């Protein structure tokens, strides 16, 4: 039996403290993972920064990221680079334009973002030893302007339906990569889990997610693997939690005769600027990581345990989400103010709470609210 090996890697961010290290070490930044990538028949990585020298950035919540144009020379190691994520548009259309040109100059294929969302760059297909591999890269909508005809391929049940159905007709093995989820949370939200299963129902042979910055659970649905978070491949966390610097690569083996998945496995690693890149986990450290990962997966098999983890996270973060939504400003000492005053009760009083929920929960009302906010930002 002849097989091909596919590798899918998480988020690559060569900025900040990592930028000079990556430029100096080049492909050696991947450490002992380098030989695995080179020996694969097909490899994918999610690039979560534009490659540009553009100085004008998009005003948005959170950090704006970019990397050197020379990063494309390092990532030509991969068969395919995914661009569907929440940072690829940090430097606007020019940043995306520079990124696409840099990869084109290096002969590197990309997927998930385009200067013209009406073209065929939404999906990718290639022949690997007689097996047609199809990839659809999508993301949650973070800073996409619906009025502009450039950007990323978004999570949209209707559009994704047609994209997957059309791509399935042309490919033997179809992978959907999805950028979304909750930071530092190893489980999917109920909506993301439902969507990932929907993608399998439509014809995806595997679904691979990234974005939470920690390695997360995976499960099998109808015999098809769904990975909810790979973790970061390269990214510097200034104040990492115990899992931020760990991740795993998803490895698939495909039978070249029947074009079916024969095996799926995880390849765990750790990454840090302390040792200039990536190291595969070994010995007790590897065993400990796999035990944690196995517990995540066991919780996914039990609906009550998974929802308990979800509800616990929501409860833990409810204060920060409410404040981000309802407070006009934030300031140092706000936490103390909330602790010793009824501010949250005022913001979410019993009379106004049902009305607020109605606006957010109703698809039509939410669409109006989004358009109002977008209009106000433009003004």
N, C-alpha and C positions, 0 to 999 in steps of 0.2 A: 504493500500500500504506500503510495506516494503522498506526502503532505506538504503544505506550505505553512509558514509561521507568521502570524500577524502580531504586532505589538502596538498597544495604545497607551500613550503617556499623558500625564496631566499638565498642569499649567507651568509654562516657562516664562519667567519674568526677569530679564537681564537688565535690571535698573537698580538705582540706589547703590547699596554696598556691594552688590554682585556685579555691577557693570564693568568695573576695571578688571575683576577676576576673570570674568567670561572673556573679555577681549584679550587677556594675557594667555589664558589656558586654551582658548578656542575649544575644539571638540573634546579635549581632555577634561573639560569641566564635568563630563558625564562619568568619569572614573571607571569603575569596573562594570558599569552599565553599557559603556561604549561598545564592547565586543558583542553584547546581546543585540544592540540596535543594528550593528553592521552585519550580523549573521542572520537577521530576520529577512523574510521575503517582502514584507511590507511593514512600514512603521508610521505612526501618527503622533504629533504633539500639538498641544494647544498653545499658541503664542498669545499672551495676554497683554501685549503692548504694541503700539504701532512702531515701526522702524522709520524714524524721521529726524530731521534737524529743525523742523518747524518749531517756532517759538510761541505761536498763538494757540492757546489751548482752550478747550471747552469748559465753561463754568458749570460745575456739577457738584453734587455731594461726594465726599470722599476724595482720595488722591487722584491726580492725573499722572499717568505713567507713559514713558516712551523709552526706547532703546536705540542703540546705534544702528545705522544702516548696515554695518558690517556683520551684524547678528545673522543676517541672511546667509552669509558664507558658512557659518557654523551649523545652522539648521538645515543646510542642504544634505546633511547626513540622513534626514528623514525623507520618506517617500511622499508625505503629505503634511502640510501645516494647516491647522484649523485657525480661523480668524473670528469665529462667532463667539464673542464674549463682551463683557461690560467695559473693557478698556481700549479696544481696538479703535474706537472713535474719539479718544481723548483729545486728539489734535485735529479733529474735524476731517473734512474731505481730503485736505492736503496730506494729512498724516496717513490716511488709508491709501491714497494715491501713491505716496512714497513707498509704503510697505509693499504694495502689489508690484510696483516696478522693481524694487530690490529683489524680490523673489523671482520675478520673470527674468531678470538679468542673470540670475544664478541657475535658471532652469529648474526651479523648485515649484511644484504644484501647491496651490492653496485652495481652500474651500470655506464657505461660510460667510464671506463678505464680498461686496462688489461695488463698483462705481456706478453700476446700472442694474438695479434689482429686477429688471425685466429680462435680463439675459440668462444664459444657461449656466452661469457660474455658481448657481445655488447648490448644485450637486456635483459629485465627482465620481468617475468610474475609470477603472484601469484593469488591464489583463495581467494577472500574476500566474505564470506557468499554466495557462489555460483556464484559470478561474477568474471570472469577472467580479472584481471587488467594487461595490458601490458604497459611497459615504455621503451622508447628509449631516451637515454641522449646523446646529441651531442654538439659539440662546433666548433666555428670558429678555423682555424689553426693559433695558436699563436707561439708556439715553438716546433711543432711536427716535428721530423726528419723522413721523409718518408722511409729512408733506415733501420730504426730500427723497429723491430717487436713488440714493446710495446708502450703504450701510450693511447691516448684518441680516442673516436669515433668522426670523423670529419664531418662537413657539406660538403656533397658531393652528388649532385643530383642523380647520378647513384647508389652509394652504399646505400644511404638513401631510394631510391625507393625499392630496394630488402629487406632492413631491415624492412621497414614499411609493405610491402606487406606480408612478411613471418610472422611477428608478429601479423598482423591483423587476419591471419588465425587461430591463437591460442588464441586470446583474445576477450573479449566482449566489453571492453572499453579501448581504446588505447590513451595514452598521450605521446607526444613528448616534452621533455624539451630541450631548446636550450640556450647555453651560448654564447652571442655575442651582438654586438651593440656598441654604442658610449658612452663613459663615460659622465655622467652628462647631458644626452640628453634623454628626456622621450618618444621619438618617434623612430620607426624603420627606417632604411635606405630603399630605394626602393628595393634593392636586398633582404634584410631580410624579408620585407613584402611579396614579391613575393614567397620566399621559404616557409614561414610559411603557406601561402595559398596553396601552392603545397603539403605540408604535409597533410593538410586537404583533398585535392583532392585524395590523395593516401589512405586515410582511418583513419587518426588521428581524434579522437573525441575532442581533445583539444591540444593546443600548449601553453607551458608556458616558457617564456624567462627570463633570468637574466644576469647580468654583468654591466649594465650602472651605478650602485651605486645610482640610484634615482628611485622612483616609476614611472611607465610609463603608457601609454595608453593601453587600450584593446579594442577589437572589436569582433563582431560576423561575421563569414564567413560561409555561408550555414548552419547557425544555430549553428555553433561550435565556442566556445570561443578561441580567440588568445590573450594572455597576453604578452605584449612586454617588460615589466620590472617590477619585483616584488619589487625591491629595496633590500637593505641589511637587513638580519635578525640580524646578529651580526657583526659589523665591526667598528673600531675606525677611524674616520676622524679627522685628526689634525686641519684642517681648513675647516670645513664643510660649504657647501652652505646651503640655506634655506630648501632644500629637502633631503640632504644626510642622515639625521638621521631618515627619515620617510620611511615607506614601507607598504606593505599589503600582507596578505596571501590569496591565491586563494582557495576557498572552493567549492567543487563539491558534489552534491547529485545525486546518481545513483539509479534508480528503480531496485530492485533485480528481478522483474518479467520479464520486457521487456529489461533490461540491458541498458536502455537509460538515458541520462542526464535529470534530472527533474529541477535542478536549479544550477545557478552559482552565487556566491557572493564574495565580497571582505571584508576582515577583516583588517582595518588599525591600525597601531601601530607606536610608535616611540622607538628608541633604542639609548642608550648613556652610556658611562662609568660614567657619572655624577650621574646616578641613578642605576648603576650596572646592566644593562640589558634592558629588553623590558617592555613597558607598552602599553596596548590597549588605543587607542584614545577615548575620551569621550567628550560630550558636544560641546561647540563652536569649540574646536580644531578639533574634528572629523568632524564637519560640514564644516569647512574651508578646511580640507584635501579633503573631498569628492567633494567639489565644484571645486577644482583644478583638481582632477582626472576626473570629469565629463567634464570639458573643454577640457582636453586632448582627451577624447573619441569623443567629438563633432567634434574636428578638424580632427580626423581620418575619419569621415563620409563625409567630404568635401575634395576632392582630392586637390583642390587649396590651402586650408588652411594648410593641412598637408605638401604639397610640399613647401609652403611658409616658414614653420617652418624649414624644412630640408635645404632649400637654404640659409636661414638666418644663420643657424648654420655653414654651409660650408663657407660662406663669413666671418664669425667671426673668424674661425679657420684656414683660408687658409694660413696665414703667418707661423704658427707653423708647419703645415704639409709640406709645401714647404721646410722649413729650415731643418726639420728632414730628408727629402729625399735627398736634394741636398748639404747641407753644410757638409764639411768633419769634422768640429769641431764646437762646440758651446761654448760660453764664456760669462761672465758677461759683459754687455754693448752692446751685439749684437743687442738688441731691439733699442737702441739709434742709432747705426750704420745704421740699416735698415731705421729708420725714417728720417735720414738726408742725406742718400746716395742712389743712384739708384741700390743698391745691388740686390734687387729682380728682377728688370728689366734686369740686367745682367744675372742672373741665368735663367730667363725665357724670353730670347729675342725672338723676332718674328720669327727668322730663325730657331732656335733650338726647339722651343715649339712644332710644329707639329710632329717632330721626336720623342721627348720624349713621347708625347701622344700616338703615334703609338705603341711604345714599351710597354707601360703600358696597353693600351686598347686591343691589340691583345692577345688572349689567348696563342697562340704559342710563341710569343715573350716574353710575361710575364713569361712563363714557363722556357724559356732559362735564363731570368734575375734572376729568383729565384734560379735556379741551380748554376749560377755563384756566387751569393752572398753566398749561402750555402757552396760552395766549398772554397771560400775565408775565411769564418769564421773558417772552419775546419783547414785550413792551419795556 
